[in-house]
Amino acid sequence: MTDSRATTGAWLRRQFQGQGRRLTRAVLLATVTALAAMALLGLSGWFISAAALAGLAAGGPAVAFNLLAPSAGIRALAVGRTVSRYFERLVSHDATFHVMQRLRTRLFAAILPRVPGPLSSLSGGHLLERLLGDVERLENAWLGQAQPTLVAAVTALALLLAALAVAGAGAAALLLAGFLVMAVLLRGLANASAEPLAQRAAWRERLRGDLVQALNGLPDVLAYGLRPTLLAGWRPRLAALAGLEHRLAWRQALTQSLIQSLMQALSVGVLLLLIGAVGDGTVSAPLALGLMLMVLAAAEVTLPLAAAWQGWPDTRTAVTRLDALMSTPLPRAAAEGHAEPVADGRLTVRDLSFAWPGQAPLFARLSFHVEAGSPLAVVGPSGAGKSTLLHCLMGLQRADSGEIRFGGVAQGQADADAWRRSFALMLQQQQLFTGSLRDNLRLARPDADDDRLWLALEQARLADTVRRRGGLDLWIGPAGLHLSGGQGRRLALARVLLRDSPVVLLDEPFTGLEPATADALFETLQRELAERVLVMVTHDPRQAERLPETLTLTPAP
């Protein structure tokens, strides 16, 4: 457990690196706030009791009592407490938000190159839980856990020194014993909460994954009437999660109540220890009352400790998950050199082989070449590796062996960005994003003006539909929900045409289109891509026969 805590602490320190000054200032301001609150209550108690005693005294002492200094001190502490609390929140939240923004960016950058790859086994919901849920837990690592604990430690030390100076070793020993009991309670809460917190994280992750899956398939859910079934399955799971949350909240509330009771008992204990000193005249009654009230005021500092210590196992687990994700070995890139291909109208593949880990090869020793003006049709049954071949050509997957050359450069020696800029890929499952139609088109060419966008839509036989539905600002909804399947494919095709890359890879471009539209698009592609290298995957033998070259893939036995 010690090694785990050290590892978690080191990982968090790396994430918060560069924010040391802000965090230090935040701790100092929080400490000033806590000490000012304690001093305010202590000074107020001393002032009221001393003024009362002075008023009861005869003649001289009552006249000699100074009302101005303590009242000014009270006002200064009250204002200082408010100001320091404001700036503490400002500084600590600003530092934390900077760290969370940087962490989310790093995490997203770590996920992207590993999917597809070593993270392919994780669903979108699981990855979303890492990116949102786990990072949200780490947001509390400083604000809700580290800072309150540090402030409580400094406050405890200040109280011990004050008790030692005013009341002697007995009172300091009493406070120290009380603080040790508090530490034992907090440690016990953390240990008892570790397993329920792990269960809660697992349940939340599964629920988030199921919810994302259901939302992605919402049209099918509604069409097949699956909503009641899903709700019936989720209700007991949500009830179990609520029960777990209740258990955790009950343990936290119980520990918090015990700590508050302990602080009240310590304040009374300190006052009882001072009775003798007050009677002997070594300690004044107002000073004894002020010290007791300072101990009582310290109870405010201990309020967040139960939540802080209970959440630490959750933070440790989140760090373990994120560290494992970010340290997962990167798959070897298909293009890992520095050469930039210069379009020469020829794509060559020699002895290309590819297999998924632990599976038979999808294709082996595959060789062919494609030239501009002589498109290649790739045909074969499902599972033969047609889409995977396009991914290998694009550089999204690294082939096990063989060579892909374009522009006088082998893929392995090419710069990854330069290689991918030479290719435009239309996936079998088109990727459309929530936003306007203009936003989706400009993914391929951010600097394209509206005239260029309309030209691409005309080429994809989609311009008339877009004009009728409001133009380029048409909101297409999540994953193109407001478009039909055929319209979505034509939008994806328009994006490919807009990219203007020398090599175009199309995966089932005519799926979901009526024959007349498919034929018109085929003619458009033949005309617009006549000077580019074109590789088209298709199940339609009629379209394949119209291309001059055909490559047939067969599934592995």
C-alpha positions as a Python dict, from the first residue, in 0.01 Angstrom:
ca = {
    (1, 'M'): (0, 0, 0),
    (2, 'T'): (291, 234, 72),
    (3, 'D'): (431, 179, -276),
    (4, 'S'): (86, 243, -423),
    (5, 'R'): (50, 569, -232),
    (6, 'A'): (400, 677, -338),
    (7, 'T'): (328, 593, -701),
    (8, 'T'): (-3, 780, -694),
    (9, 'G'): (160, 1081, -532),
    (10, 'A'): (444, 1085, -785),
    (11, 'W'): (199, 1059, -1076),
    (12, 'L'): (-13, 1344, -941),
    (13, 'R'): (296, 1559, -884),
    (14, 'R'): (390, 1512, -1249),
    (15, 'Q'): (44, 1624, -1357),
    (16, 'F'): (53, 1929, -1129),
    (17, 'Q'): (406, 2018, -1237),
    (18, 'G'): (432, 2383, -1328),
    (19, 'Q'): (154, 2484, -1088),
    (20, 'G'): (369, 2468, -774),
    (21, 'R'): (367, 2840, -703),
    (22, 'R'): (-9, 2869, -744),
    (23, 'L'): (-74, 2567, -525),
    (24, 'T'): (166, 2692, -258),
    (25, 'R'): (-10, 3027, -255),
    (26, 'A'): (-345, 2848, -235),
    (27, 'V'): (-233, 2648, 70),
    (28, 'L'): (-96, 2961, 239),
    (29, 'L'): (-419, 3149, 174),
    (30, 'A'): (-630, 2857, 298),
    (31, 'T'): (-413, 2834, 610),
    (32, 'V'): (-446, 3208, 671),
    (33, 'T'): (-823, 3172, 633),
    (34, 'A'): (-837, 2888, 886),
    (35, 'L'): (-610, 3058, 1138),
    (36, 'A'): (-799, 3385, 1099),
    (37, 'A'): (-1127, 3208, 1172),
    (38, 'M'): (-981, 3044, 1484),
    (39, 'A'): (-819, 3368, 1600),
    (40, 'L'): (-1145, 3556, 1536),
    (41, 'L'): (-1347, 3328, 1761),
    (42, 'G'): (-1074, 3311, 2024),
    (43, 'L'): (-1023, 3688, 2032),
    (44, 'S'): (-1398, 3748, 2040),
    (45, 'G'): (-1436, 3513, 2337),
    (46, 'W'): (-1142, 3674, 2516),
    (47, 'F'): (-1276, 4024, 2444),
    (48, 'I'): (-1629, 3953, 2567),
    (49, 'S'): (-1516, 3775, 2882),
    (50, 'A'): (-1242, 4027, 2961),
    (51, 'A'): (-1482, 4317, 2908),
    (52, 'A'): (-1737, 4150, 3135),
    (53, 'L'): (-1481, 4097, 3408),
    (54, 'A'): (-1356, 4452, 3373),
    (55, 'G'): (-1709, 4580, 3403),
    (56, 'L'): (-1760, 4382, 3722),
    (57, 'A'): (-1437, 4509, 3870),
    (58, 'A'): (-1443, 4822, 4074),
    (59, 'G'): (-1309, 5161, 3969),
    (60, 'G'): (-964, 5148, 3819),
    (61, 'P'): (-960, 4823, 3618),
    (62, 'A'): (-1285, 4905, 3442),
    (63, 'V'): (-1156, 5246, 3340),
    (64, 'A'): (-818, 5111, 3231),
    (65, 'F'): (-958, 4836, 3000),
    (66, 'N'): (-878, 4906, 2631),
    (67, 'L'): (-1179, 4848, 2406),
    (68, 'L'): (-1029, 4981, 2082),
    (69, 'A'): (-742, 4739, 2015),
    (70, 'P'): (-935, 4410, 2043),
    (71, 'S'): (-1235, 4546, 1852),
    (72, 'A'): (-1002, 4660, 1573),
    (73, 'G'): (-840, 4315, 1576),
    (74, 'I'): (-1178, 4148, 1542),
    (75, 'R'): (-1269, 4364, 1244),
    (76, 'A'): (-929, 4300, 1082),
    (77, 'L'): (-959, 3923, 1129),
    (78, 'A'): (-1314, 3916, 992),
    (79, 'V'): (-1220, 4113, 680),
    (80, 'G'): (-892, 3924, 636),
    (81, 'R'): (-1069, 3588, 661),
    (82, 'T'): (-1316, 3685, 388),
    (83, 'V'): (-1051, 3826, 154),
    (84, 'S'): (-809, 3535, 199),
    (85, 'R'): (-1088, 3280, 140),
    (86, 'Y'): (-1185, 3455, -184),
    (87, 'F'): (-832, 3463, -320),
    (88, 'E'): (-765, 3106, -205),
    (89, 'R'): (-1063, 2980, -406),
    (90, 'L'): (-956, 3188, -704),
    (91, 'V'): (-595, 3066, -702),
    (92, 'S'): (-660, 2699, -620),
    (93, 'H'): (-941, 2658, -875),
    (94, 'D'): (-742, 2836, -1143),
    (95, 'A'): (-445, 2602, -1090),
    (96, 'T'): (-666, 2293, -1082),
    (97, 'F'): (-852, 2387, -1399),
    (98, 'H'): (-522, 2440, -1579),
    (99, 'V'): (-406, 2095, -1473),
    (100, 'M'): (-735, 1926, -1570),
    (101, 'Q'): (-733, 2093, -1912),
    (102, 'R'): (-378, 1975, -1972),
    (103, 'L'): (-455, 1626, -1842),
    (104, 'R'): (-762, 1584, -2065),
    (105, 'T'): (-558, 1700, -2365),
    (106, 'R'): (-278, 1455, -2285),
    (107, 'L'): (-524, 1174, -2226),
    (108, 'F'): (-708, 1237, -2552),
    (109, 'A'): (-375, 1251, -2735),
    (110, 'A'): (-278, 920, -2573),
    (111, 'I'): (-605, 749, -2668),
    (112, 'L'): (-610, 850, -3036),
    (113, 'P'): (-300, 664, -3162),
    (114, 'R'): (-390, 354, -2961),
    (115, 'V'): (-735, 311, -3120),
    (116, 'P'): (-737, 102, -3329),
    (117, 'G'): (-463, -91, -3156),
    (118, 'P'): (-403, -187, -2794),
    (119, 'L'): (-716, -3, -2674),
    (120, 'S'): (-949, -160, -2929),
    (121, 'S'): (-1092, -387, -2660),
    (122, 'L'): (-1230, -85, -2472),
    (123, 'S'): (-1569, 46, -2581),
    (124, 'G'): (-1643, 412, -2642),
    (125, 'G'): (-1824, 425, -2307),
    (126, 'H'): (-1521, 290, -2123),
    (127, 'L'): (-1291, 543, -2288),
    (128, 'L'): (-1539, 820, -2215),
    (129, 'E'): (-1539, 718, -1848),
    (130, 'R'): (-1160, 752, -1845),
    (131, 'L'): (-1169, 1090, -2016),
    (132, 'L'): (-1452, 1234, -1807),
    (133, 'G'): (-1514, 1030, -1493),
    (134, 'D'): (-1154, 958, -1392),
    (135, 'V'): (-1036, 1311, -1469),
    (136, 'E'): (-1324, 1451, -1263),
    (137, 'R'): (-1206, 1238, -972),
    (138, 'L'): (-856, 1380, -1007),
    (139, 'E'): (-999, 1732, -1008),
    (140, 'N'): (-1085, 1665, -644),
    (141, 'A'): (-736, 1532, -564),
    (142, 'W'): (-610, 1879, -480),
    (143, 'L'): (-919, 2085, -402),
    (144, 'G'): (-1098, 1823, -194),
    (145, 'Q'): (-817, 1604, -60),
    (146, 'A'): (-461, 1737, -56),
    (147, 'Q'): (-531, 2100, 34),
    (148, 'P'): (-779, 2033, 321),
    (149, 'T'): (-539, 1775, 468),
    (150, 'L'): (-241, 2012, 452),
    (151, 'V'): (-441, 2297, 605),
    (152, 'A'): (-565, 2068, 883),
    (153, 'A'): (-208, 1956, 957),
    (154, 'V'): (-80, 2315, 978),
    (155, 'T'): (-378, 2415, 1193),
    (156, 'A'): (-320, 2120, 1428),
    (157, 'L'): (43, 2221, 1467),
    (158, 'A'): (-57, 2581, 1544),
    (159, 'L'): (-305, 2460, 1808),
    (160, 'L'): (-46, 2235, 1970),
    (161, 'L'): (201, 2523, 1995),
    (162, 'A'): (-66, 2757, 2132),
    (163, 'A'): (-179, 2500, 2390),
    (164, 'L'): (181, 2433, 2493),
    (165, 'A'): (251, 2805, 2537),
    (166, 'V'): (-70, 2889, 2723),
    (167, 'A'): (-174, 2574, 2908),
    (168, 'G'): (141, 2364, 2923),
    (169, 'A'): (233, 2011, 2820),
    (170, 'G'): (-85, 1851, 2957),
    (171, 'A'): (-316, 2039, 2721),
    (172, 'A'): (-80, 1984, 2426),
    (173, 'A'): (-70, 1610, 2501),
    (174, 'L'): (-449, 1599, 2517),
    (175, 'L'): (-477, 1768, 2176),
    (176, 'L'): (-212, 1541, 2027),
    (177, 'A'): (-397, 1234, 2151),
    (178, 'G'): (-720, 1365, 2003),
    (179, 'F'): (-554, 1431, 1667),
    (180, 'L'): (-411, 1080, 1661),
    (181, 'V'): (-756, 935, 1727),
    (182, 'M'): (-888, 1149, 1441),
    (183, 'A'): (-618, 1014, 1209),
    (184, 'V'): (-713, 657, 1303),
    (185, 'L'): (-1081, 731, 1227),
    (186, 'L'): (-993, 878, 889),
    (187, 'R'): (-763, 591, 800),
    (188, 'G'): (-1033, 343, 895),
    (189, 'L'): (-1286, 528, 679),
    (190, 'A'): (-1050, 516, 381),
    (191, 'N'): (-986, 144, 421),
    (192, 'A'): (-1354, 62, 470),
    (193, 'S'): (-1451, 266, 163),
    (194, 'A'): (-1194, 121, -78),
    (195, 'E'): (-1401, -178, -191),
    (196, 'P'): (-1735, 7, -223),
    (197, 'L'): (-1562, 282, -418),
    (198, 'A'): (-1411, 27, -656),
    (199, 'Q'): (-1755, -129, -704),
    (200, 'R'): (-1909, 211, -767),
    (201, 'A'): (-1646, 296, -1027),
    (202, 'A'): (-1699, -36, -1206),
    (203, 'W'): (-2078, 2, -1205),
    (204, 'R'): (-2060, 360, -1329),
    (205, 'E'): (-1826, 256, -1607),
    (206, 'R'): (-2056, -22, -1722),
    (207, 'L'): (-2362, 202, -1699),
    (208, 'R'): (-2191, 478, -1897),
    (209, 'G'): (-2083, 227, -2160),
    (210, 'D'): (-2434, 86, -2191),
    (211, 'L'): (-2583, 434, -2206),
    (212, 'V'): (-2346, 546, -2482),
    (213, 'Q'): (-2424, 229, -2674),
    (214, 'A'): (-2798, 282, -2635),
    (215, 'L'): (-2774, 645, -2745),
    (216, 'N'): (-2564, 553, -3047),
    (217, 'G'): (-2828, 298, -3145),
    (218, 'L'): (-3125, 512, -3045),
    (219, 'P'): (-3311, 475, -3378),
    (220, 'D'): (-3293, 96, -3349),
    (221, 'V'): (-3392, 110, -2982),
    (222, 'L'): (-3704, 306, -3070),
    (223, 'A'): (-3781, 109, -3385),
    (224, 'Y'): (-3769, -229, -3211),
    (225, 'G'): (-3939, -109, -2892),
    (226, 'L'): (-3639, -183, -2671),
    (227, 'R'): (-3689, 115, -2441),
    (228, 'P'): (-3898, -72, -2178),
    (229, 'T'): (-3648, -359, -2178),
    (230, 'L'): (-3355, -124, -2129),
    (231, 'L'): (-3531, 66, -1852),
    (232, 'A'): (-3627, -259, -1678),
    (233, 'G'): (-3264, -367, -1685),
    (234, 'W'): (-3129, -33, -1568),
    (235, 'R'): (-3366, 25, -1276),
    (236, 'P'): (-3223, -248, -1049),
    (237, 'R'): (-2870, -149, -1144),
    (238, 'L'): (-2936, 216, -1064),
    (239, 'A'): (-3105, 115, -739),
    (240, 'A'): (-2801, -93, -643),
    (241, 'L'): (-2574, 200, -728),
    (242, 'A'): (-2790, 433, -517),
    (243, 'G'): (-2768, 185, -227),
    (244, 'L'): (-2390, 184, -258),
    (245, 'E'): (-2383, 564, -261),
    (246, 'H'): (-2601, 562, 51),
    (247, 'R'): (-2361, 331, 233),
    (248, 'L'): (-2065, 552, 144),
    (249, 'A'): (-2250, 868, 247),
    (250, 'W'): (-2356, 707, 576),
    (251, 'R'): (-1998, 610, 662),
    (252, 'Q'): (-1874, 955, 573),
    (253, 'A'): (-2144, 1125, 783),
    (254, 'L'): (-2073, 896, 1079),
    (255, 'T'): (-1699, 966, 1066),
    (256, 'Q'): (-1761, 1336, 1029),
    (257, 'S'): (-1993, 1334, 1331),
    (258, 'L'): (-1735, 1148, 1540),
    (259, 'I'): (-1463, 1397, 1442),
    (260, 'Q'): (-1682, 1695, 1527),
    (261, 'S'): (-1775, 1539, 1859),
    (262, 'L'): (-1406, 1473, 1924),
    (263, 'M'): (-1319, 1839, 1858),
    (264, 'Q'): (-1593, 1953, 2097),
    (265, 'A'): (-1467, 1711, 2360),
    (266, 'L'): (-1111, 1841, 2314),
    (267, 'S'): (-1225, 2200, 2359),
    (268, 'V'): (-1405, 2108, 2683),
    (269, 'G'): (-1106, 1901, 2794),
    (270, 'V'): (-868, 2192, 2740),
    (271, 'L'): (-1097, 2419, 2943),
    (272, 'L'): (-1115, 2165, 3228),
    (273, 'L'): (-735, 2136, 3234),
    (274, 'L'): (-709, 2515, 3263),
    (275, 'I'): (-943, 2543, 3562),
    (276, 'G'): (-660, 2483, 3805),
    (277, 'A'): (-430, 2729, 3625),
    (278, 'V'): (-704, 2992, 3632),
    (279, 'G'): (-758, 2933, 4004),
    (280, 'D'): (-383, 2970, 4069),
    (281, 'G'): (-376, 3291, 3870),
    (282, 'T'): (-113, 3162, 3622),
    (283, 'V'): (-362, 3183, 3334),
    (284, 'S'): (-634, 3445, 3307),
    (285, 'A'): (-994, 3328, 3266),
    (286, 'P'): (-1044, 3520, 2937),
    (287, 'L'): (-729, 3362, 2793),
    (288, 'A'): (-846, 3014, 2890),
    (289, 'L'): (-1183, 3078, 2729),
    (290, 'G'): (-1014, 3213, 2415),
    (291, 'L'): (-798, 2897, 2381),
    (292, 'M'): (-1102, 2675, 2424),
    (293, 'L'): (-1290, 2866, 2154),
    (294, 'M'): (-991, 2840, 1921),
    (295, 'V'): (-1000, 2461, 1955),
    (296, 'L'): (-1374, 2468, 1895),
    (297, 'A'): (-1326, 2688, 1585),
    (298, 'A'): (-1075, 2435, 1446),
    (299, 'A'): (-1369, 2198, 1400),
    (300, 'E'): (-1448, 2389, 1080),
    (301, 'V'): (-1110, 2287, 939),
    (302, 'T'): (-1186, 1921, 1004),
    (303, 'L'): (-1522, 1927, 823),
    (304, 'P'): (-1384, 1831, 476),
    (305, 'L'): (-1147, 1564, 609),
    (306, 'A'): (-1396, 1276, 606),
    (307, 'A'): (-1482, 1333, 239),
    (308, 'A'): (-1115, 1387, 154),
    (309, 'W'): (-991, 1063, 309),
    (310, 'Q'): (-1287, 860, 191),
    (311, 'G'): (-1223, 969, -167),
    (312, 'W'): (-852, 889, -164),
    (313, 'P'): (-891, 520, -267),
    (314, 'D'): (-1106, 637, -559),
    (315, 'T'): (-833, 882, -660),
    (316, 'R'): (-569, 609, -633),
    (317, 'T'): (-774, 375, -851),
    (318, 'A'): (-834, 649, -1110),
    (319, 'V'): (-461, 722, -1124),
    (320, 'T'): (-388, 351, -1174),
    (321, 'R'): (-636, 329, -1462),
    (322, 'L'): (-516, 646, -1633),
    (323, 'D'): (-150, 558, -1590),
    (324, 'A'): (-212, 214, -1740),
    (325, 'L'): (-392, 372, -2036),
    (326, 'M'): (-129, 641, -2100),
    (327, 'S'): (162, 399, -2060),
    (328, 'T'): (17, 136, -2295),
    (329, 'P'): (283, 78, -2562),
    (330, 'L'): (211, 263, -2882),
    (331, 'P'): (152, 43, -3186),
    (332, 'R'): (428, 79, -3437),
    (333, 'A'): (330, 336, -3697),
    (334, 'A'): (296, 237, -4059),
    (335, 'A'): (486, 547, -4170),
    (336, 'E'): (772, 639, -3940),
    (337, 'G'): (1025, 818, -4160),
    (338, 'H'): (1074, 1173, -4287),
    (339, 'A'): (1041, 1144, -4664),
    (340, 'E'): (753, 1322, -4836),
    (341, 'P'): (588, 1154, -5135),
    (342, 'V'): (560, 1353, -5457),
    (343, 'A'): (252, 1254, -5654),
    (344, 'D'): (354, 1046, -5956),
    (345, 'G'): (22, 877, -6035),
    (346, 'R'): (132, 528, -5933),
    (347, 'L'): (53, 322, -5620),
    (348, 'T'): (246, -6, -5585),
    (349, 'V'): (192, -290, -5339),
    (350, 'R'): (434, -582, -5312),
    (351, 'D'): (400, -898, -5102),
    (352, 'L'): (165, -734, -4850),
    (353, 'S'): (49, -948, -4556),
    (354, 'F'): (-172, -863, -4261),
    (355, 'A'): (-322, -1056, -3969),
    (356, 'W'): (-495, -947, -3651),
    (357, 'P'): (-313, -1067, -3335),
    (358, 'G'): (-377, -1435, -3273),
    (359, 'Q'): (-574, -1482, -3595),
    (360, 'A'): (-510, -1623, -3941),
    (361, 'P'): (-389, -1376, -4207),
    (362, 'L'): (-656, -1173, -4381),
    (363, 'F'): (-434, -1163, -4689),
    (364, 'A'): (-79, -1278, -4759),
    (365, 'R'): (183, -1180, -5020),
    (366, 'L'): (-61, -950, -5194),
    (367, 'S'): (84, -759, -5492),
    (368, 'F'): (-74, -511, -5734),
    (369, 'H'): (-31, -163, -5872),
    (370, 'V'): (-276, 113, -5958),
    (371, 'E'): (-218, 405, -6191),
    (372, 'A'): (-402, 732, -6230),
    (373, 'G'): (-678, 698, -6488),
    (374, 'S'): (-701, 320, -6439),
    (375, 'P'): (-911, 264, -6123),
    (376, 'L'): (-895, -62, -5931),
    (377, 'A'): (-1203, -241, -5796),
    (378, 'V'): (-1143, -454, -5485),
    (379, 'V'): (-1405, -727, -5450),
    (380, 'G'): (-1458, -1030, -5232),
    (381, 'P'): (-1689, -1166, -4965),
    (382, 'S'): (-1729, -1010, -4621),
    (383, 'G'): (-1434, -1077, -4395),
    (384, 'A'): (-1182, -1105, -4678),
    (385, 'G'): (-992, -796, -4562),
    (386, 'K'): (-1107, -537, -4817),
    (387, 'S'): (-1157, -254, -4566),
    (388, 'T'): (-839, -352, -4382),
    (389, 'L'): (-647, -327, -4708),
    (390, 'L'): (-762, 33, -4749),
    (391, 'H'): (-659, 107, -4390),
    (392, 'C'): (-312, -33, -4463),
    (393, 'L'): (-282, 178, -4779),
    (394, 'M'): (-384, 488, -4585),
    (395, 'G'): (-138, 409, -4307),
    (396, 'L'): (-401, 358, -4036),
    (397, 'Q'): (-282, -1, -3988),
    (398, 'R'): (70, -135, -4023),
    (399, 'A'): (103, -440, -4243),
    (400, 'D'): (294, -739, -4106),
    (401, 'S'): (518, -753, -4410),
    (402, 'G'): (550, -625, -4762),
    (403, 'E'): (584, -278, -4910),
    (404, 'I'): (351, 3, -5017),
    (405, 'R'): (500, 274, -5240),
    (406, 'F'): (360, 599, -5368),
    (407, 'G'): (526, 912, -5499),
    (408, 'G'): (865, 744, -5508),
    (409, 'V'): (855, 675, -5133),
    (410, 'A'): (798, 352, -4942),
    (411, 'Q'): (535, 390, -4672),
    (412, 'G'): (775, 288, -4395),
    (413, 'Q'): (1018, 570, -4484),
    (414, 'A'): (749, 835, -4530),
    (415, 'D'): (650, 1109, -4290),
    (416, 'A'): (316, 999, -4138),
    (417, 'D'): (138, 1332, -4190),
    (418, 'A'): (273, 1377, -4542),
    (419, 'W'): (171, 1022, -4636),
    (420, 'R'): (-184, 1066, -4508),
    (421, 'R'): (-219, 1401, -4684),
    (422, 'S'): (-164, 1212, -5008),
    (423, 'F'): (-465, 989, -4943),
    (424, 'A'): (-838, 1049, -4904),
    (425, 'L'): (-1037, 765, -4747),
    (426, 'M'): (-1412, 715, -4740),
    (427, 'L'): (-1490, 459, -4471),
    (428, 'Q'): (-1761, 198, -4500),
    (429, 'Q'): (-1915, 344, -4184),
    (430, 'Q'): (-1903, 717, -4256),
    (431, 'Q'): (-1804, 939, -3966),
    (432, 'L'): (-2032, 1243, -3943),
    (433, 'F'): (-2008, 1479, -3648),
    (434, 'T'): (-2263, 1684, -3460),
    (435, 'G'): (-2269, 2027, -3619),
    (436, 'S'): (-2355, 2198, -3943),
    (437, 'L'): (-2305, 2054, -4287),
    (438, 'R'): (-2042, 2322, -4350),
    (439, 'D'): (-1847, 2212, -4042),
    (440, 'N'): (-1845, 1852, -4160),
    (441, 'L'): (-1724, 1943, -4506),
    (442, 'R'): (-1445, 2165, -4378),
    (443, 'L'): (-1294, 1878, -4187),
    (444, 'A'): (-1143, 1780, -4521),
    (445, 'R'): (-1039, 2131, -4621),
    (446, 'P'): (-1060, 2397, -4346),
    (447, 'D'): (-976, 2683, -4584),
    (448, 'A'): (-1245, 2601, -4842),
    (449, 'D'): (-1486, 2882, -4920),
    (450, 'D'): (-1858, 2830, -4978),
    (451, 'D'): (-1820, 2811, -5356),
    (452, 'R'): (-1578, 2520, -5320),
    (453, 'L'): (-1812, 2348, -5075),
    (454, 'W'): (-2106, 2382, -5312),
    (455, 'L'): (-1896, 2238, -5596),
    (456, 'A'): (-1820, 1929, -5386),
    (457, 'L'): (-2189, 1890, -5306),
    (458, 'E'): (-2275, 1920, -5673),
    (459, 'Q'): (-2026, 1648, -5756),
    (460, 'A'): (-2178, 1426, -5489),
    (461, 'R'): (-2533, 1489, -5617),
    (462, 'L'): (-2634, 1643, -5285),
    (463, 'A'): (-2651, 2014, -5361),
    (464, 'D'): (-3023, 2030, -5447),
    (465, 'T'): (-3120, 1851, -5126),
    (466, 'V'): (-2904, 2086, -4919),
    (467, 'R'): (-3055, 2395, -5082),
    (468, 'R'): (-3407, 2273, -5006),
    (469, 'R'): (-3319, 2208, -4642),
    (470, 'G'): (-3156, 2537, -4557),
    (471, 'G'): (-2808, 2547, -4712),
    (472, 'L'): (-2467, 2487, -4567),
    (473, 'D'): (-2582, 2579, -4216),
    (474, 'L'): (-2807, 2272, -4207),
    (475, 'W'): (-2768, 2106, -3865),
    (476, 'I'): (-2715, 1737, -3933),
    (477, 'G'): (-2747, 1611, -3575),
    (478, 'P'): (-2539, 1351, -3388),
    (479, 'A'): (-2366, 1115, -3635),
    (480, 'G'): (-2573, 1270, -3917),
    (481, 'L'): (-2902, 1166, -3758),
    (482, 'H'): (-3099, 1424, -3960),
    (483, 'L'): (-2971, 1280, -4288),
    (484, 'S'): (-3078, 961, -4458),
    (485, 'G'): (-2823, 684, -4501),
    (486, 'G'): (-2773, 769, -4868),
    (487, 'Q'): (-2741, 1141, -4795),
    (488, 'G'): (-2485, 1069, -4526),
    (489, 'R'): (-2275, 862, -4770),
    (490, 'R'): (-2291, 1134, -5032),
    (491, 'L'): (-2182, 1391, -4773),
    (492, 'A'): (-1887, 1168, -4684),
    (493, 'L'): (-1809, 1134, -5055),
    (494, 'A'): (-1824, 1512, -5099),
    (495, 'R'): (-1573, 1543, -4817),
    (496, 'V'): (-1339, 1303, -4997),
    (497, 'L'): (-1370, 1497, -5323),
    (498, 'L'): (-1306, 1822, -5138),
    (499, 'R'): (-979, 1690, -4996),
    (500, 'D'): (-818, 1688, -5342),
    (501, 'S'): (-563, 1416, -5256),
    (502, 'P'): (-375, 1233, -5534),
    (503, 'V'): (-493, 891, -5406),
    (504, 'V'): (-860, 823, -5331),
    (505, 'L'): (-975, 514, -5139),
    (506, 'L'): (-1349, 444, -5138),
    (507, 'D'): (-1513, 174, -4927),
    (508, 'E'): (-1860, 86, -5060),
    (509, 'P'): (-1939, 440, -5184),
    (510, 'F'): (-2276, 345, -5335),
    (511, 'T'): (-2431, 156, -5041),
    (512, 'G'): (-2786, 275, -4972),
    (513, 'L'): (-2820, 462, -5302),
    (514, 'E'): (-3080, 388, -5566),
    (515, 'P'): (-2933, 260, -5896),
    (516, 'A'): (-2988, 584, -6087),
    (517, 'T'): (-2808, 793, -5825),
    (518, 'A'): (-2531, 533, -5797),
    (519, 'D'): (-2478, 536, -6174),
    (520, 'A'): (-2468, 916, -6182),
    (521, 'L'): (-2215, 924, -5901),
    (522, 'F'): (-2007, 658, -6072),
    (523, 'E'): (-1985, 873, -6385),
    (524, 'T'): (-1894, 1175, -6170),
    (525, 'L'): (-1615, 983, -5998),
    (526, 'Q'): (-1480, 858, -6332),
    (527, 'R'): (-1469, 1214, -6460),
    (528, 'E'): (-1351, 1402, -6149),
    (529, 'L'): (-1091, 1145, -6044),
    (530, 'A'): (-951, 1070, -6389),
    (531, 'E'): (-612, 1214, -6293),
    (532, 'R'): (-598, 1051, -5951),
    (533, 'V'): (-525, 702, -5828),
    (534, 'L'): (-858, 541, -5735),
    (535, 'V'): (-911, 221, -5536),
    (536, 'M'): (-1275, 127, -5480),
    (537, 'V'): (-1408, -152, -5257),
    (538, 'T'): (-1748, -269, -5371),
    (539, 'H'): (-1989, -560, -5337),
    (540, 'D'): (-2175, -453, -5650),
    (541, 'P'): (-2047, -665, -5940),
    (542, 'R'): (-2208, -425, -6188),
    (543, 'Q'): (-1994, -134, -6067),
    (544, 'A'): (-1683, -352, -6039),
    (545, 'E'): (-1716, -463, -6400),
    (546, 'R'): (-1716, -101, -6516),
    (547, 'L'): (-1366, -46, -6374),
    (548, 'P'): (-1068, -149, -6586),
    (549, 'E'): (-886, -342, -6310),
    (550, 'T'): (-1020, -584, -6048),
    (551, 'L'): (-856, -736, -5740),
    (552, 'T'): (-1038, -1027, -5577),
    (553, 'L'): (-972, -1106, -5212),
    (554, 'T'): (-1071, -1435, -5055),
    (555, 'P'): (-1109, -1496, -4681),
    (556, 'A'): (-842, -1697, -4506),
    (557, 'P'): (-931, -2064, -4452),
}
